[in-house]
Amino acid sequence: MLYYACGLAKDVLPTARAPHSQQSLAAEALLGALRQATRLEAGPSSKSHSRAMSAAAIVGSGQVGVDVELACTRRNRAGLAQFLLGEDGLADWPEIYPLWTLPEALFKTFEPFTDRQFLQEAHKSWPLYAACWGQGPMRARHEQRIDPASGAAFHLTLVWTGAEGAQEITL
């Protein structure tokens, strides 16, 4: 089983910039709390952070990678699509965040950088609003998290092997 958790820093606006070291400490603390809650003191793990959001994931065996990213309306989505997919004409494509977080989660899982061909295939076959996607022993999950108080949206992607299911742990 894959276990994962997400959390917003308390007393901080979700979109507020914080020092990288502070964000890293929050992600490390979340990973520690996740290990304690699941009693998986060893095994593969991954963590990520974006602004006030931290994410952590662990599996008993296999590999795991997680990435979280704040969705920002000021970002150049067309430029990101061009960079990630090498395709033009996606200026109005709002679903860029699942494909932005996928390569980072894949890199953390398998360590090679994901090439454009893989992303193009994922773009064509991955129902971007579906909860899970995967082939063979690899699994992936994408979720959008919206903070009710601020309306800030975060995109979370998990990639893992060695476990059939995924369970979120509320900490």
ZATI-378146 format. One record per residue (C-alpha): residue in three letters; chain; x, y, z. Coordinates in pm, 1 decimal, decimal comma, padded with zeros to 6 digits. Layout:
! residues N
   residu   chaine       east      north         up
      ALA        A          X          Y          Z
...
This chain:
! residues 171
   residu   chaine       east      north         up
      MET        A    00000,0    00000,0    00000,0
      LEU        A    00112,3    00353,8   -00076,9
      TYR        A    00044,4    00601,5    00202,0
      TYR        A    00047,8    00975,0    00148,7
      ALA        A   -00037,4    01296,3    00330,9
      CYS        A   -00069,2    01664,0    00244,9
      GLY        A   -00082,3    01964,3    00467,0
      LEU        A   -00087,7    02342,1    00461,4
      ALA        A    00135,9    02535,5    00697,6
      LYS        A   -00062,0    02692,4    00977,2
      ASP        A   -00088,8    03069,8    01015,2
      VAL        A    00050,2    03130,3    00663,8
      LEU        A   -00133,4    03226,2    00349,4
      PRO        A   -00126,7    02925,3    00113,8
      THR        A    00021,6    03136,4   -00167,3
      ALA        A    00279,1    03312,4    00051,4
      ARG        A    00642,1    03260,4   -00036,0
      ALA        A    00850,0    03112,9    00242,2
      PRO        A    01222,1    03038,8    00251,8
      HIS        A    01306,5    02710,8    00079,5
      SER        A    01464,9    02577,0    00398,6
      GLN        A    01141,8    02642,9    00591,3
      GLN        A    00936,2    02460,7    00325,5
      SER        A    01181,3    02167,7    00330,8
      LEU        A    01154,7    02139,8    00709,2
      ALA        A    00774,0    02132,8    00685,4
      ALA        A    00786,4    01854,3    00424,5
      GLU        A    01037,1    01658,3    00636,6
      ALA        A    00813,3    01693,9    00944,0
      LEU        A    00512,2    01573,9    00743,7
      LEU        A    00709,8    01269,4    00625,3
      GLY        A    00808,6    01191,8    00985,4
      ALA        A    00447,4    01218,5    01100,8
      LEU        A    00336,9    00994,3    00812,8
      ARG        A    00597,4    00731,6    00904,0
      GLN        A    00484,7    00742,9    01266,2
      ALA        A    00113,7    00718,8    01176,0
      THR        A    00165,7    00421,3    00943,7
      ARG        A    00444,5    00256,2    01147,8
      LEU        A    00654,1    00230,4    00828,4
      GLU        A    00982,6    00344,3    00978,9
      ALA        A    01179,9    00217,7    00678,5
      GLY        A    01111,8    00191,4    00309,8
      PRO        A    01107,7    00423,4    00010,2
      SER        A    00970,5    00771,7    00060,8
      SER        A    00933,9    01102,1   -00119,6
      LYS        A    00840,6    01455,8   -00021,8
      SER        A    00757,8    01780,6   -00197,0
      HIS        A    00653,3    02135,7   -00119,2
      SER        A    00511,5    02438,1   -00294,3
      ARG        A    00453,5    02759,5   -00103,1
      ALA        A    00257,1    02659,1    00211,6
      MET        A    00165,3    02306,4    00091,6
      SER        A    00374,0    02001,5    00182,2
      ALA        A    00324,9    01645,1    00061,3
      ALA        A    00486,0    01315,8    00160,4
      ALA        A    00447,3    00955,6    00045,4
      ILE        A    00584,0    00617,6    00156,2
      VAL        A    00560,6    00255,3    00042,4
      GLY        A    00668,5   -00059,8    00221,5
      SER        A    00851,0   -00179,2   -00088,5
      GLY        A    00890,4   -00053,6   -00442,4
      GLN        A    00954,0    00303,8   -00547,6
      VAL        A    00766,5    00630,6   -00492,4
      GLY        A    00778,0    00993,3   -00603,6
      VAL        A    00552,1    01287,6   -00520,4
      ASP        A    00527,3    01643,0   -00649,7
      VAL        A    00298,2    01928,0   -00548,2
      GLU        A    00264,5    02261,8   -00725,7
      LEU        A    00061,3    02576,6   -00666,5
      ALA        A   -00162,1    02657,1   -00963,7
      CYS        A   -00093,7    03018,3   -01047,8
      THR        A   -00300,1    03207,5   -01304,7
      ARG        A   -00004,2    03435,9   -01380,7
      ARG        A    00209,0    03148,8   -01511,9
      ASN        A    00265,6    03113,9   -01883,7
      ARG        A    00069,8    02790,5   -01937,5
      ALA        A    00127,7    02798,0   -02312,8
      GLY        A    00502,0    02827,3   -02253,6
      LEU        A    00493,3    02538,1   -02008,0
      ALA        A    00300,1    02323,6   -02257,3
      GLN        A    00552,5    02409,5   -02526,8
      PHE        A    00840,8    02320,6   -02294,8
      LEU        A    00686,0    01996,4   -02166,4
      LEU        A    00517,7    01868,3   -02481,2
      GLY        A    00690,6    02053,0   -02763,1
      GLU        A    00352,1    02140,5   -02908,8
      ASP        A    00198,7    02472,6   -03006,5
      GLY        A   -00164,5    02571,4   -02980,4
      LEU        A   -00219,9    02495,0   -02613,4
      ALA        A   -00251,6    02856,1   -02498,9
      ASP        A   -00592,2    02794,8   -02344,4
      TRP        A   -00512,7    02454,1   -02202,6
      PRO        A   -00565,8    02490,0   -01825,0
      GLU        A   -00474,6    02132,1   -01735,9
      ILE        A   -00099,4    02184,8   -01766,2
      TYR        A   -00037,1    02118,2   -01396,8
      PRO        A   -00093,2    01739,1   -01410,4
      LEU        A    00173,3    01716,6   -01680,2
      TRP        A    00399,1    01960,9   -01496,6
      THR        A    00395,4    01758,1   -01175,3
      LEU        A    00416,9    01419,2   -01351,4
      PRO        A    00782,4    01446,6   -01467,9
      GLU        A    00897,6    01555,3   -01122,3
      ALA        A    00717,0    01264,5   -00953,9
      LEU        A    00852,8    01025,0   -01218,6
      PHE        A    01204,9    01157,8   -01169,4
      LYS        A    01180,5    01105,2   -00795,2
      THR        A    01051,9    00751,3   -00855,5
      PHE        A    01282,5    00627,6   -01130,9
      GLU        A    01554,0    00900,5   -01152,5
      PRO        A    01581,7    00943,4   -01530,0
      PHE        A    01437,0    01264,5   -01670,1
      THR        A    01108,5    01206,2   -01851,4
      ASP        A    01129,8    01275,0   -02222,9
      ARG        A    00871,3    01459,3   -02429,0
      GLN        A    00754,3    01144,5   -02605,5
      PHE        A    00645,9    00991,4   -02274,1
      LEU        A    00468,2    01313,3   -02175,2
      GLN        A    00296,1    01333,7   -02514,4
      GLU        A    00168,6    00977,3   -02470,9
      ALA        A    00055,7    01053,0   -02116,4
      HIS        A   -00117,5    01367,0   -02242,1
      LYS        A   -00308,6    01164,6   -02502,5
      SER        A   -00399,0    00870,0   -02281,3
      TRP        A   -00419,6    01005,0   -01927,6
      PRO        A   -00767,9    01128,1   -01842,1
      LEU        A   -00643,7    01434,4   -01658,5
      TYR        A   -00932,8    01447,2   -01414,4
      ALA        A   -00925,2    01075,9   -01333,7
      ALA        A   -00790,5    00972,0   -00999,9
      CYS        A   -00548,5    00704,3   -01119,1
      TRP        A   -00352,7    00615,5   -01428,4
      GLY        A   -00091,2    00352,9   -01486,7
      GLN        A    00052,3    00073,7   -01694,1
      GLY        A    00185,8   -00253,7   -01561,5
      PRO        A    00355,4   -00218,2   -01225,3
      MET        A    00363,2    00163,9   -01234,4
      ARG        A    00075,7    00362,5   -01090,9
      ALA        A    00006,0    00734,6   -01083,3
      ARG        A   -00250,5    00949,5   -00908,6
      HIS        A   -00329,3    01314,5   -00964,7
      GLU        A   -00540,1    01530,2   -00735,8
      GLN        A   -00628,9    01894,9   -00719,8
      ARG        A   -00652,6    02041,4   -00370,8
      ILE        A   -00832,1    02370,8   -00312,0
      ASP        A   -00795,0    02558,1    00014,1
      PRO        A   -01152,1    02662,3    00103,0
      ALA        A   -01046,1    02976,8    00287,1
      SER        A   -00825,6    03127,9    00016,4
      GLY        A   -00931,0    02944,1   -00299,2
      ALA        A   -00566,4    02853,8   -00368,4
      ALA        A   -00538,3    02541,4   -00584,2
      PHE        A   -00256,1    02290,6   -00557,9
      HIS        A   -00187,8    01996,5   -00787,2
      LEU        A   -00050,4    01675,6   -00639,9
      THR        A    00090,4    01386,7   -00843,6
      LEU        A    00207,8    01055,9   -00698,9
      VAL        A    00393,5    00785,2   -00894,3
      TRP        A    00474,1    00449,3   -00740,4
      THR        A    00552,4    00082,3   -00793,8
      GLY        A    00517,3   -00222,5   -00574,7
      ALA        A    00178,5   -00142,3   -00421,8
      GLU        A   -00170,7   -00194,1   -00554,8
      GLY        A   -00351,8    00085,4   -00379,2
      ALA        A   -00306,7    00430,8   -00233,9
      GLN        A   -00442,7    00561,8    00093,0
      GLU        A   -00435,8    00918,1    00215,8
      ILE        A   -00357,7    00960,1    00583,0
      THR        A   -00503,0    01265,4    00754,9
      LEU        A   -00254,6    01405,4    01003,2
